[in-house]
């Protein structure tokens, strides 16, 4: 029996899916599902290609109640920039959760991942940052550095952004462009400690293997979202940050202890840290309290989940179903 | 920088890839690569969807020296037949091993897997079965039962096939059709022991969880290929078969001990079995001896490897590259 499959390019997708309240709510609902229903989310399939200075991650998740489930392929080929290509590419496939038939292939070069990752940052900020965030700090100058700032603007009254990057010259360029594009003050900073001291919300977006924030940066009322670490050798926050935080959250504890900021605490069996770690979905669904007042220090580690991929791919196909966009292949 | 991606349907593929000596040699080379180069082949990502009576497996492998690497998604939705759909579907994606960019999406509904799995059976028969196989036995009546017989015909002078299936009526239908299609004698058999006694080569192609062959069936000069088991609860051969075999092979020891016929021996740490298990690639490359004479009893367990997927997908794209078949999408 033949069926139709939609082939959607990144250009097509950009018409239908943006970083807006609809995608943020979609990802919020995904966090809630992860907390309330029996999601099946196998460990990430990760393959290293040593000859090519590359890695490929494959994620998937089945969420009861959704029509489909996504399988996402994320290649990172780190020599690509020397060829004029982006390091990150990939595609997402959406299959029917009833028949397993392929519904759509999103040749998105990682666009849906960019959006759902930024949307997850917005959800973390919405539920955990203090109400009044006038200054936000961004560590990193990549795609997510930009998107996480835009995400924060959707959920908090941010007036000013401070940005630190490893390359000072690049950071200046980045802040100039961001300020022009977004119409808010954006300043480059060379001192991370000073940056944090001026912010109510800090988002770390780097692939660093050595922590770039330690406890002496922290001050009452600060929320930190760490979204850079997603591999077994990456780590943005010093253990002292996790120790000092009043509340500690992550998207999925089982992933954070393997690939995220909880990994070192897990390896060292630090119960003072592990004992207070909760999942963000439990705050969204009211199962756990979130920030209780404007003085608490909160930290949220986002490693990225297959549930988010399934949610954003489902939203994308729903929005395109009645449209003629893309190529339809019958198989 | 935009690039082109080929979208290929099963119908397109069937024009270019068949179960012939070219695909058999392609899979033979894949076995050799697995034996001689540092293939990166992560464990299979497997997800069970309990609500849907379904499972999804994802395989991949990077083979140094090949231009691309495949990622294969194999959904098995076992209630599909009641909807008039095949249980097995899926697709394969071929990415550049240099840049990670998607080269081709094969919407093949499992066709490439069917071909590479049958081709692997032909390779096992070519290297391990006695030279003179006049009668072959097939256990099972599914797609692979048919294809494994066709595969054997390519490499051995088979005159007659005997088929056992759980459903006697279905088996009769199956043998009639096979005989008409292939122009050789094909007979249904109800007694597995009798079937094996008349054969020089037996291929088991069932999804059984309880062994269907035990040592009392074996006779000198027999080769058995067991290709049905590919999950942690499946098993076609009794331990006594593995004990009694003079030579014992598999495609990948680390997979066979987890998903294949070596699993029980591995769980029970049966050194008499594990100690003699070798990989088929080592026979092909001459690193290990294969069958020494016409009297040995040989057994080969095939679980299916990501290397085979990468090899067949690479062959498919190579054969189609200069053709206008399929849909080209620019992204």
Interface residues (C-beta under 8 A of the other chain):
Chain A: X1 X5 X7 X9 X10 X11 X40 X42 X43 X45 X46 X47 X48 X49 X50 X51 X52 X54 X56 X58 X60 X62 X64 X69 X71 X73 X75 X76 X77 X80 X83 X84 X85 X89 X90 X91 X93 X95 X97 X98 X99 X100 X101 X102 X105 X107 X109 X327 X329 X330 X331
Chain B: X1 X5 X7 X9 X10 X11 X40 X42 X43 X45 X46 X47 X48 X49 X50 X51 X52 X54 X56 X58 X60 X62 X64 X69 X71 X73 X75 X76 X77 X80 X83 X84 X85 X89 X90 X91 X93 X95 X97 X98 X99 X100 X101 X102 X105 X107 X109 X327 X329 X330 X331
